[in-house]
């Protein structure tokens, strides 16, 4: 009721004219969009000498996930907008999203109950302050890969400062990549959709209240965010005790042209703090059954960096690569149990076979653990995603091939994908390889 009254009030507000805008009359007042994504994955059986509480199951599995989101927006005044995203999700990942650090379905969460749940994904306000008098039509909004979602169709300055406050997905603003960022339309693996070692702040479903500051120009962009952290690792509840919990990320993006084709490089750094358990202390406290939960209490930190590159190539090809690292001293708190990672992939649009709305991609990622993290798992310790009860360490590797066919232009896409995982959970004793096959239906309006 309060939100409805706010929208009615906003609709009655007089909007000041945009003196510098050549096309003000076409600016939207409201934005209404939605998406629905259904992913079914089937894992082939594989053999392993032992299985732990957090292991990938060795038997064949078929799991389905579904997410439905409404993207509602209102233009309040010049440069200001408000967005709200109610969301429904249900189903689960393979083995309840356990046992693979680069989990195979980026649309699933580490939640035990697979029944559909409705929740508020995002609720945030955004104010843009023009720095110069140049204007352009928005190139893609906050969700760079998904068109009009959470975007008011209006002119924006070519150089501006912006403030966003509210509940968001931090990855909506950071670590973007034109070829691999959105598991609803691109690569599905967690290790490919983001810098794997970036333990970005979020609750179990991937959202958190945050303050985002942005400087954007045609060639360079600088962003900073402060976010709330969950009260426990992978927890649903977030703490407002900023002296003990918090996450900060900063990223610089540079756009360039090479050989007549567009490219971008992004440099990201992060620093998180929370009452994290320490791997070495957990081993010292109980060498035969260490537990990071048992040594939580003191506020500890995790920091790291990521490098993210994309490059358009001739003949509708695109190339991307990411490299990331974190210190790996204290436990993973929010994203996934990866301490260092590298990924590389290539994508091609379907213009060559007269299907310009289609896209196919092939990518590979390799992930690793810090020495203390691997010793913790080797001693039988459990993280919130991994724990075979023992470990013969080897880097986890994943390759993914997908084809996305545009069935209804801009509205309905059907994809097929194949993934192969070697050493799931970094365990050479359970090396596989493990084959996973997926079908994805994605609708938007």
C-alpha positions in Angstrom: 0.0 0.0 0.0 2.8 2.4 0.9 4.6 1.6 -2.4 1.4 2.1 -4.4 0.8 5.5 -2.8 4.5 6.5 -3.5 4.1 5.6 -7.2 0.9 7.6 -7.4 2.7 10.6 -5.8 5.6 10.2 -8.2 3.3 10.1 -11.2 1.7 13.5 -10.2 5.1 15.2 -9.7 6.0 17.8 -12.3 9.1 16.7 -14.2 11.6 19.5 -15.0 12.6 19.7 -18.7 15.9 18.3 -19.7 17.4 21.3 -21.4 20.3 19.4 -22.9 18.2 16.4 -24.0 17.3 16.4 -27.7 14.4 13.9 -27.2 12.9 14.5 -23.8 9.3 13.8 -24.8 10.1 10.2 -25.3 11.4 9.6 -21.8 9.4 6.9 -19.9 7.6 7.5 -16.6 7.3 3.9 -15.7 9.1 0.6 -16.6 7.5 -2.8 -16.4 9.3 -5.9 -17.5 9.7 -9.5 -16.4 11.6 -12.7 -16.9 11.1 -16.5 -16.3 13.9 -19.0 -16.5 13.7 -22.8 -16.2 16.8 -24.9 -16.2 16.8 -28.7 -16.1 20.2 -30.4 -15.6 21.1 -34.1 -15.8 24.3 -35.4 -14.3 25.7 -38.7 -15.4 26.9 -41.2 -12.7 30.5 -41.5 -11.8 32.6 -43.6 -9.4 34.4 -42.5 -6.3 36.1 -44.4 -3.4 34.3 -42.3 -0.8 31.6 -39.6 -0.4 31.3 -37.0 2.4 28.4 -34.9 3.7 29.0 -32.1 1.2 30.1 -34.2 -1.8 28.7 -34.3 -5.3 26.5 -37.4 -5.4 27.9 -40.2 -7.5 24.6 -41.5 -8.7 22.8 -40.0 -11.8 20.7 -36.9 -11.0 18.2 -34.7 -12.7 17.3 -31.4 -11.1 15.2 -28.4 -12.2 15.3 -24.8 -11.1 12.9 -22.0 -11.9 13.1 -18.2 -11.3 10.5 -15.6 -12.2 11.2 -11.9 -11.6 9.3 -8.7 -12.1 11.3 -5.5 -12.9 9.2 -2.5 -11.9 10.6 1.0 -12.2 9.4 4.6 -11.8 11.0 7.8 -12.9 10.8 10.3 -10.0 12.4 13.4 -11.3 15.3 14.3 -13.6 18.0 11.6 -13.2 16.2 9.8 -10.3 14.4 6.5 -10.5 13.1 3.8 -8.1 13.1 0.1 -8.8 11.5 -2.9 -7.1 12.0 -6.6 -8.1 9.7 -9.2 -6.5 11.0 -12.7 -7.4 9.9 -16.3 -7.2 12.4 -19.2 -7.2 12.2 -22.9 -6.6 14.0 -26.2 -7.3 17.6 -26.9 -6.5 21.0 -27.5 -8.0 22.7 -30.9 -8.5 23.4 -32.4 -5.1 21.7 -29.4 -3.5 24.5 -27.1 -5.0 27.1 -29.0 -3.0 30.4 -30.7 -4.1 31.4 -28.4 -7.0 33.0 -25.0 -6.3 32.2 -23.8 -9.9 28.6 -25.0 -9.5 26.9 -25.9 -12.7 23.7 -23.8 -12.4 24.0 -20.1 -11.7 20.2 -19.8 -11.1 20.2 -22.1 -8.0 21.0 -21.2 -4.4 22.4 -23.1 -1.5 18.9 -23.6 0.0 17.7 -27.0 1.3 14.0 -26.4 0.6 13.2 -26.8 -3.1 9.6 -25.5 -2.8 8.9 -22.2 -4.6 9.4 -19.1 -2.5 8.4 -15.5 -3.2 10.7 -12.8 -1.8 11.9 -9.2 -2.5 15.0 -9.5 -4.6 15.8 -5.8 -5.1 14.5 -2.5 -3.9 16.7 0.5 -4.7 16.7 4.2 -5.7 19.2 5.7 -8.1 20.1 9.3 -8.7 22.3 10.4 -11.7 24.1 13.8 -11.6 25.2 15.1 -15.0 28.8 16.3 -15.2 28.8 17.6 -18.8 26.2 18.7 -21.3 26.4 15.7 -23.7 23.5 13.2 -23.8 23.0 9.8 -25.2 20.3 7.2 -25.1 21.0 4.6 -22.4 23.0 1.7 -23.9 21.7 -1.0 -21.7 21.0 0.2 -18.2 22.3 -1.4 -15.0 21.7 -4.9 -16.3 24.0 -4.5 -19.3 23.2 -7.9 -20.8 19.4 -7.9 -20.5 18.1 -4.9 -22.2 15.5 -2.9 -20.4 15.4 -4.7 -17.1 15.7 -2.1 -14.2 16.1 0.7 -16.6 13.9 3.8 -17.4 14.0 4.6 -21.1 15.4 8.1 -21.0 18.4 10.1 -22.1 21.4 10.1 -19.8 24.5 12.3 -19.7 27.6 11.0 -21.4 29.6 11.8 -18.2 28.0 11.5 -14.8 28.1 10.6 -11.2 25.5 8.3 -9.7 24.4 7.2 -6.3 22.4 4.0 -5.8 21.1 2.9 -2.4 18.9 -0.1 -1.4 18.8 -3.8 -1.8 20.7 -5.0 -4.9 22.7 -7.8 -6.4 26.2 -6.5 -6.2 27.1 -8.4 -9.4 24.5 -6.3 -11.2 27.0 -3.4 -11.0 30.4 -5.1 -10.9 32.4 -7.7 -12.9 30.2 -7.2 -15.9 31.2 -8.9 -19.2 29.3 -8.9 -22.5 30.0 -12.5 -23.1 29.8 -14.2 -19.7 27.9 -12.7 -16.8 24.2 -13.8 -17.0 23.4 -17.5 -16.4 19.9 -17.0 -17.8 21.2 -16.3 -21.3 25.0 -17.1 -21.3 27.3 -19.6 -19.6 25.6 -21.2 -16.5 28.6 -22.2 -14.3 29.4 -20.1 -11.2 33.0 -20.2 -12.2 32.2 -18.5 -15.6 29.5 -16.0 -14.7 31.8 -14.1 -12.3 35.3 -13.9 -10.9 35.3 -17.0 -8.8 37.6 -15.8 -6.0 35.5 -12.6 -5.5 33.6 -13.5 -2.4 31.0 -10.8 -3.1 28.6 -9.9 -0.2 25.1 -11.4 -0.5 22.5 -13.3 1.4 21.8 -16.9 0.5 19.7 -15.8 -2.6 22.3 -13.3 -3.8 21.1 -9.9 -2.6 22.1 -7.4 0.1 21.5 -3.7 1.1 24.3 -1.6 -0.4 25.5 1.9 -1.2 26.9 2.2 -4.7 28.9 5.2 -6.0 29.7 5.5 -9.7 31.6 7.8 -12.0 30.9 7.0 -15.7 32.5 8.5 -18.8 32.6 7.2 -22.4 35.9 5.5 -21.9 36.4 5.0 -18.1 34.1 4.0 -15.3 34.9 3.8 -11.5 32.6 2.1 -9.0 32.6 1.6 -5.3 30.1 -0.3 -3.1 29.7 -0.9 0.6 27.4 -3.8 1.4 26.0 -5.7 4.3 27.3 -9.2 5.0 25.2 -12.2 6.3 25.3 -12.9 10.0 26.7 -16.4 9.3 28.4 -17.9 6.2 25.9 -18.4 3.5 23.1 -17.1 5.8 19.8 -15.6 4.8 19.9 -12.8 7.4 22.1 -9.7 7.0 23.8 -7.8 9.8 23.5 -4.0 10.3 26.4 -4.1 12.8 28.8 -2.3 10.6 31.7 -2.5 13.1 31.7 -6.3 12.7 30.3 -7.0 9.3 30.8 -5.4 5.9 32.0 -5.8 2.4 33.7 -3.3 0.1 34.4 -3.6 -3.6 36.0 -1.1 -6.0 36.3 -1.5 -9.8 37.8 0.5 -12.6 36.6 -0.2 -16.2 38.4 1.0 -19.3 36.7 0.8 -22.7 39.0 0.8 -25.8 39.0 -0.1 -29.5 41.5 -2.6 -30.9 41.6 -3.3 -34.6 38.3 -1.5 -35.1 36.6 -3.7 -32.5 35.4 -2.8 -29.0 37.0 -4.1 -25.9 37.0 -3.5 -22.1 39.3 -4.3 -19.2 38.0 -4.3 -15.6 40.2 -4.3 -12.5 38.4 -5.2 -9.3 39.5 -5.3 -5.6 37.5 -6.3 -2.5 37.8 -6.3 1.2 35.3 -8.1 3.4 35.1 -8.5 7.2 32.9 -10.6 9.5 33.3 -13.1 12.4 34.9 -15.6 10.0 36.4 -18.8 11.1 40.1 -19.3 10.5 41.2 -22.5 8.8 44.5 -22.9 10.7 42.9 -22.2 14.0 40.2 -24.7 13.3 42.8 -27.4 12.5 44.8 -26.5 15.6 41.6 -26.7 17.8 40.6 -30.1 16.4 43.1 -31.8 14.1 40.9 -34.8 13.3 37.6 -33.0 12.8 38.2 -29.3 12.3 35.3 -26.9 12.2 35.5 -23.2 11.2 32.2 -22.6 12.9 33.8 -23.5 16.2 36.4 -20.8 15.9 34.1 -18.0 14.7 33.7 -14.9 16.9 36.6 -12.6 16.3 36.1 -10.2 13.3 38.4 -11.3 10.5 38.9 -10.2 6.9 39.2 -11.5 3.4 40.6 -9.5 0.5 41.4 -10.1 -3.1 41.3 -8.9 -6.7 40.0 -9.8 -10.1 40.9 -9.0 -13.7 38.2 -9.2 -16.3 38.7 -8.7 -20.1 36.4 -8.8 -23.1 37.2 -8.2 -26.7 35.0 -8.2 -29.8 36.5 -10.0 -32.8 35.7 -10.0 -36.5 33.0 -12.2 -37.9 30.7 -12.0 -34.9 33.2 -13.6 -32.4 33.8 -12.4 -28.9 36.6 -13.4 -26.5 36.6 -13.1 -22.7 39.0 -13.9 -19.8 39.0 -13.5 -16.0 41.7 -14.1 -13.4 41.0 -13.7 -9.6 42.6 -14.4 -6.3 41.9 -14.0 -2.6 44.0 -14.6 0.5 42.2 -17.8 1.5 43.2 -17.5 5.2 39.7 -17.2 6.6 36.5 -19.0 5.5 34.5 -18.2 2.5 31.5 -16.1 3.6 29.0 -15.6 0.8 29.8 -16.8 -2.7 31.7 -20.0 -3.3 34.8 -21.8 -2.1 37.3 -20.6 -4.7 40.5 -18.9 -3.6 42.0 -18.4 -7.0 40.6 -19.0 -10.5 41.1 -18.3 -14.2 38.7 -18.6 -17.1 38.8 -18.2 -20.8 36.0 -18.4 -23.4 34.9 -17.6 -26.9 31.4 -16.7 -28.1 29.9 -16.4 -31.6 26.6 -14.9 -32.8 24.6 -16.8 -35.3 24.8 -14.2 -38.1 26.9 -16.5 -40.3 24.1 -19.1 -40.5 21.4 -16.4 -40.8 20.4 -16.7 -37.1 21.7 -13.3 -35.7 19.7 -13.7 -32.5 21.4 -17.1 -31.7 24.6 -17.4 -29.7 27.0 -20.2 -29.0 29.9 -20.3 -26.6 32.7 -22.5 -25.4 34.6 -21.8 -22.1 37.0 -23.3 -19.6 37.7 -22.4 -16.0 40.2 -23.7 -13.5 39.9 -23.1 -9.7 42.1 -23.6 -6.7 42.4 -23.3 -3.0 44.9 -21.7 -0.6 47.2 -24.0 1.3 45.3 -23.5 4.6 41.9 -24.1 2.9 43.0 -27.4 1.3 44.6 -28.6 4.6 41.3 -27.9 6.3 39.3 -30.0 3.8 42.0 -32.7 3.9 41.6 -33.0 7.6 37.9 -33.6 7.2 36.6 -30.0 7.7 33.4 -28.8 6.1 32.7 -25.6 4.3 29.2 -24.5 3.3 29.7 -26.0 -0.2 32.5 -28.5 0.0 33.5 -31.4 2.3 34.3 -34.9 1.1 35.7 -36.0 4.5 39.1 -36.2 3.0 41.0 -34.6 0.1 43.8 -35.5 -2.4 44.1 -32.0 -3.7 44.0 -31.1 -7.4 42.6 -28.0 -9.1 39.0 -28.2 -10.1 38.4 -27.8 -13.8 35.2 -27.2 -15.7 34.4 -26.8 -19.5 31.1 -25.6 -20.8 29.6 -25.5 -24.3 26.2 -24.0 -25.0 23.9 -22.9 -27.8 21.1 -20.4 -27.3 18.5 -20.3 -30.0 16.2 -17.2 -30.3 12.7 -18.7 -30.8 10.7 -15.5 -30.5 12.8 -12.4 -31.2 13.8 -10.6 -28.0 11.3 -12.7 -25.9 11.9 -16.4 -25.9 15.2 -18.3 -26.0 15.9 -22.0 -25.8 19.4 -23.3 -24.9 21.2 -26.6 -24.7 24.5 -27.0 -22.8 27.1 -29.6 -22.0 29.5 -29.3 -19.1 32.4 -31.5 -18.0 33.9 -31.3 -14.5 37.2 -32.8 -13.5 38.2 -33.1 -9.8 34.9 -31.7 -8.4 35.5 -30.2 -4.9 39.3 -30.2 -5.8 39.5 -33.9 -5.0 41.6 -36.1 -7.3 40.2 -39.2 -5.6 36.8 -38.2 -7.0 38.1 -37.0 -10.3 35.3 -38.1 -12.6 35.2 -36.6 -15.2 31.5 -35.7 -14.5 29.2 -35.0 -17.4 26.3 -32.6 -17.0 23.7 -31.8 -19.7 21.3 -28.9 -19.5 18.2 -27.5 -21.2 17.3 -23.9 -20.5 14.1 -21.9 -21.4 14.3 -18.2 -20.9 11.4 -15.8 -21.5 11.3 -12.0 -21.1 8.8 -9.2 -21.6 
